[in-house]
């Protein structure tokens, strides 16, 4: 078992952020892998977090089990499976840092655009075009599955397609919870095949589970006390912050 106090000094905040994200503050969880990668190899960090994510998914799905959008899930989940397969097949050739940089840059641009539109008081969302333009949902699903497999960073691609749909707050959170609960189970065979579930990784994950469950319920409690009219502004701002972190980490690693 990993017993270094410095590891847990970084791992506990990372798991708390994951819990808040699973509770409804979408976007925060993307920071977890980069944060833990400061004290552990990125692959090991991702392997430790996957079982934690799966347990947190149980809490978030239960909390929002009555509020989700069937059409979005039917469109995005099959394509997410394709993205996971692509991430697994290309893991030896694609650097995770390049993926982080691309996702981060797109996330910052998207979030700033939406915040600018809301500030102007103009149309802050696109028309409900799922039926007319389903390819956007398919591409977003592929991107979410791919980036989730590479670095547990599937949130921004998912949000870029779903946020403009302007679902009710709980429907957005519930749809996100179910989507990533399924996606995380889809990733398990790939992690097993790559031999990433070591004894150290699994015991460290088990040690962090109490924090994971408590922080997820805390996220559920807190997000329901954020005024609904300000919810999407908070999400867009978080998307910008998370995207900037991803872009910085990816660019720094590629340049270095």
Phi and psi in degrees as a GROMACS rama.xvg file:
@    title "Ramachandran Plot"
@    xaxis  label "Phi"
@    yaxis  label "Psi"
@TYPE xy
-71.593  123.751  UNK-2
-120.942  4.30953  UNK-3
-68.3426  120.483  UNK-4
-59.2501  -32.0105  UNK-5
-63.9008  -38.3455  UNK-6
-58.171  -47.1566  UNK-7
-72.5402  -24.2762  UNK-8
-63.3512  -29.0864  UNK-9
-95.4744  -35.7482  UNK-10
-68.7651  -39.3783  UNK-11
-63.4186  -48.6283  UNK-12
-60.4105  -36.4728  UNK-13
-61.8799  -43.3655  UNK-14
-69.5329  -35.8368  UNK-15
-61.5693  -43.3288  UNK-16
-62.7626  -40.5859  UNK-17
-60.3737  -42.8206  UNK-18
-63.7829  -43.8948  UNK-19
-61.9829  -38.3847  UNK-20
-64.6939  -45.1046  UNK-21
-66.85  -28.0063  UNK-22
-75.9305  -13.7256  UNK-23
142.01  -16.17  UNK-24
-85.4937  71.824  UNK-25
-57.6605  136.191  UNK-26
110.712  -33.551  UNK-27
-61.9636  -33.458  UNK-28
-65.1298  -21.2111  UNK-29
-63.6542  -22.6684  UNK-30
-75.0513  -17.7954  UNK-31
-61.819  -50.3792  UNK-32
-62.7677  -48.6727  UNK-33
-57.1253  -37.1341  UNK-34
-66.6818  -46.8953  UNK-35
-70.211  -26.2782  UNK-36
-67.6917  -11.2516  UNK-37
-70.5072  -21.9762  UNK-38
-127.495  1.52894  UNK-39
-150.225  152.63  UNK-40
-55.6063  140.858  UNK-41
-54.7289  -39.3315  UNK-42
-64.9222  -42.4739  UNK-43
-65.7099  -39.6384  UNK-44
-60.0029  -44.1371  UNK-45
-64.8443  -39.2681  UNK-46
-66.8  -36.6816  UNK-47
-66.9889  -38.825  UNK-48
-77.1945  -26.5783  UNK-49
-61.3019  -48.5521  UNK-50
-60.6367  -34.7519  UNK-51
-64.813  -43.584  UNK-52
-58.5342  -42.1384  UNK-53
-64.1718  -40.5974  UNK-54
-67.2144  -42.7441  UNK-55
-62.886  -33.4171  UNK-56
-59.5018  -36.8807  UNK-57
-59.1932  -44.1031  UNK-58
-65.898  -47.6178  UNK-59
-69.2116  -38.7014  UNK-60
-64.5971  -42.0065  UNK-61
-62.2296  -42.4814  UNK-62
-66.2388  -32.1776  UNK-63
-118.669  28.1195  UNK-64
-66.3875  -18.277  UNK-65
-100.041  -0.747934  UNK-66
-130.931  96.6582  UNK-67
-158.777  159.537  UNK-68
-102.937  112.073  UNK-69
-64.4929  -38.4663  UNK-70
-66.2696  -41.4  UNK-71
-64.344  -43.6822  UNK-72
-64.4504  -41.9023  UNK-73
-63.2157  -30.5352  UNK-74
-81.5294  -41.1896  UNK-75
-92.4262  -30.4491  UNK-76
-65.2096  -45.4323  UNK-77
-60.3879  -40.371  UNK-78
-70.4843  -29.6831  UNK-79
-63.1398  -36.9142  UNK-80
-59.6041  -39.4316  UNK-81
-64.0933  -39.8019  UNK-82
-65.1055  -37.704  UNK-83
-65.2592  -43.3062  UNK-84
-60.4388  -41.8176  UNK-85
-64.5824  -42.4256  UNK-86
-62.5804  -40.3173  UNK-87
-67.1105  -43.9564  UNK-88
-70.58  -29.208  UNK-89
-102.725  6.43656  UNK-90
-57.0618  -31.8094  UNK-91
-77.2241  -14.3043  UNK-92
-116.462  -21.0515  UNK-93
-106.937  124.278  UNK-94
-76.0942  132.486  UNK-95
-59.4925  -31.8507  UNK-96
-62.6862  -37.6803  UNK-97
-66.393  -39.3206  UNK-98
-63.9514  -44.8235  UNK-99
-58.4142  -43.592  UNK-100
-62.6943  -45.8569  UNK-101
-65.2192  -47.7133  UNK-102
-63.4273  -41.2731  UNK-103
-62.8715  -44.842  UNK-104
-63.6774  -43.1183  UNK-105
-66.077  -39.2758  UNK-106
-63.8983  -43.645  UNK-107
-61.6234  -46.5879  UNK-108
-61.26  -44.3357  UNK-109
-65.2041  -48.1448  UNK-110
-62.4392  -42.5122  UNK-111
-64.9516  -38.5733  UNK-112
-61.3189  -44.6227  UNK-113
-67.7465  -40.0861  UNK-114
-64.2291  -38.5766  UNK-115
-64.0295  -43.6548  UNK-116
-63.9944  -41.5142  UNK-117
-66.7849  -36.8746  UNK-118
-65.2222  -37.3538  UNK-119
-73.4655  -17.6515  UNK-120
80.2053  13.7504  UNK-121
-86.3613  -169.178  UNK-122
-67.1112  109.834  UNK-123
-89.4525  5.87378  UNK-124
-147.954  154.382  UNK-125
-80.3779  161.252  UNK-126
-60.535  157.48  UNK-127
-73.8076  96.2243  UNK-128
-114.48  19.5195  UNK-129
-56.7588  -42.5034  UNK-130
-70.6441  -37.6535  UNK-131
-83.1201  -30.8334  UNK-132
-129.333  63.0544  UNK-133
-66.7715  -20.2674  UNK-134
-62.7193  -27.8768  UNK-135
-64.4741  -42.1291  UNK-136
-66.3152  -37.1233  UNK-137
-64.4642  -46.7609  UNK-138
-63.4418  -41.3169  UNK-139
-63.6528  -38.7478  UNK-140
-64.6188  -43.6369  UNK-141
-60.0505  -46.9591  UNK-142
-63.7575  -40.8238  UNK-143
-65.206  -42.5285  UNK-144
-65.4213  -41.5029  UNK-145
-65.3925  -50.3611  UNK-146
-70.4358  -28.306  UNK-147
-68.6033  -40.3719  UNK-148
-66.0033  -38.72  UNK-149
-73.3862  -45.7737  UNK-150
-148.409  25.5531  UNK-151
50.0134  39.2606  UNK-152
-119.028  42.363  UNK-153
-83.4588  -8.56575  UNK-154
-60.1314  -52.1786  UNK-155
-58.3213  -46.94  UNK-156
-60.4046  -39.2805  UNK-157
-61.476  -47.3831  UNK-158
-65.1552  -35.3837  UNK-159
-64.3835  -27.2353  UNK-160
-89.8847  -40.6508  UNK-161
-84.4579  -36.9733  UNK-162
-56.867  -43.4213  UNK-163
-63.9934  -14.7853  UNK-164
-69.5461  -17.405  UNK-165
52.8109  50.4835  UNK-166
-64.8282  159.665  UNK-167
-58.0042  151.693  UNK-168
-53.0075  -51.7836  UNK-169
-68.1455  -31.1658  UNK-170
-67.2983  -39.0696  UNK-171
-63.4289  -46.4705  UNK-172
-65.3181  -43.305  UNK-173
-64.2083  -40.8323  UNK-174
-63.211  -43.1129  UNK-175
-63.3264  -41.7322  UNK-176
-61.7465  -47.0782  UNK-177
-68.9029  -40.8531  UNK-178
-57.1464  -50.6464  UNK-179
-78.0117  -23.5119  UNK-180
-62.4611  -43.8437  UNK-181
-68.9691  -44.108  UNK-182
-60.0329  -41.8868  UNK-183
-64.2001  -37.9387  UNK-184
-68.3765  -33.4316  UNK-185
-61.7788  -29.8305  UNK-186
-79.5358  -18.032  UNK-187
-56.994  -49.0237  UNK-188
-57.8623  -36.7788  UNK-189
-65.5822  -42.2911  UNK-190
-67.2308  -36.0209  UNK-191
-65.2437  -45.1648  UNK-192
-62.2078  -32.953  UNK-193
-84.239  -1.31646  UNK-194
68.4465  32.8321  UNK-195
-91.9501  -11.341  UNK-196
-90.8577  78.2039  UNK-197
-84.6324  169.425  UNK-198
-61.0189  -42.9296  UNK-199
-61.7262  -42.4686  UNK-200
-64.637  -44.1691  UNK-201
-70.5624  -38.025  UNK-202
-70.3015  -35.8771  UNK-203
-65.1621  -40.9333  UNK-204
-61.2785  -42.8798  UNK-205
-62.4366  -39.2004  UNK-206
-65.1778  -28.5823  UNK-207
-90.6462  -7.14759  UNK-208
-60.6484  -41.4431  UNK-209
-57.9612  -41.4326  UNK-210
-63.7246  -40.1652  UNK-211
-61.688  -47.056  UNK-212
-68.1432  -44.9067  UNK-213
-62.4816  -42.4152  UNK-214
-70.9669  -29.7343  UNK-215
-67.8382  -45.4216  UNK-216
-63.6722  -35.3746  UNK-217
-62.7728  -39.9639  UNK-218
-63.1369  -41.908  UNK-219
-60.6578  -43.7469  UNK-220
-65.74  -43.7953  UNK-221
-71.4214  -42.4229  UNK-222
-65.8015  -28.3086  UNK-223
-77.0109  -2.97131  UNK-224
-109.274  2.97849  UNK-225
-84.8432  127.126  UNK-226
-54.0891  134.488  UNK-227
-58.6902  -36.5873  UNK-228
-67.6165  -23.4794  UNK-229
-99.0311  -0.664565  UNK-230
-61.1349  -48.259  UNK-231
-69.9546  -31.1082  UNK-232
-63.1295  -40.6801  UNK-233
-62.1697  -43.9249  UNK-234
-64.2871  -43.6378  UNK-235
-62.4635  -41.074  UNK-236
-64.3117  -41.9616  UNK-237
-63.033  -38.3802  UNK-238
-62.1101  -40.5564  UNK-239
-63.9253  -46.0737  UNK-240
-63.0441  -45.8659  UNK-241
-65.9437  -42.2962  UNK-242
-61.6044  -40.5668  UNK-243
-62.9169  -40.5896  UNK-244
-62.9642  -45.8662  UNK-245
-61.4257  -46.7664  UNK-246
-62.4647  -41.7269  UNK-247
-62.7666  -48.1142  UNK-248
-62.478  -45.4437  UNK-249
-63.825  -46.3705  UNK-250
-65.1632  -41.9236  UNK-251
-60.6761  -42.8289  UNK-252
-68.2079  -39.4561  UNK-253
-69.8774  -39.8001  UNK-254
-71.2329  -39.951  UNK-255
